[in-house]
Amino acid sequence: MEEHKQRELRWIALMSSVPAPQARKSKKVKKLLVEGVPSSVRYLISISSAVENQPKYD
C-alpha cells in the first residue's frame, strides 16, 4: 500500500515538472511507465492532456 502511494506521488511530481511535449523523450517518464501508472493518476493524465490539446483562440 505504501509503495502505491509513493508511485502516485512520483507521478504527480513528474507531471508538474516535465512539459507534455518533452514527456515522450524523458527517461524518467519511461522508467515510471515500466513500473505502471496508478489508476488514480491515469484520470489526472487524461485530463491534463485533454486541456493541452484544446485549440487556442485569439
Secondary structure, DSSP 8 states (H G I E B T S, - for coil): -HHHHHHHHHHHHHHHHS-HHHHTT-HHHHHHHHH---HHHHHHHHHHHHHHTS----
